[in-house]
Amino acid sequence: MKTPRAYQTVVDHFLDLVDGDPKTYSRHIKAAQSLLVLTNGNVEEACAAIDRTYAWLTGFGDKESLRLETVIKKFYDLLI
């Protein structure tokens, strides 16, 4: 079995969290790669950033607006 690339793991985590349509997979690749640059290639940290942003948006009752671009914009603000 082929090992998934780092960005694939990040996109899969994002789509699982938001119940995303797999047909939109390619739309999220560039943002996932940018997020991995912010986390120095650390997949676990990138997935944790997605989770933190999701929790933050859920606090506002706005979890439907989660996008990987939002995770990138809020990365340093929500860094704990």
MOWOCOR-V187919 format. One line per field, one symbol per residue. phi: phi as a letter, one per 40 degrees, with the letter a starting at -180 (. if undefined). psi: psi as a letter, one per 30 degrees, with the letter a starting at -180 (. if undefined). Layout:
phi->???
psi->???
This chain:
phi->.ccccdcccccccccccbfccdccdccccccccccccccfgcccccccccccccccccccgbccccbcccccccdccbcb
psi->kkkklefeeeeeeeeeeghlkffgefffeeeeeeeeeeghgjeeeeeeeeeeeeeeeefgghffgkleeeeeegeeegk.
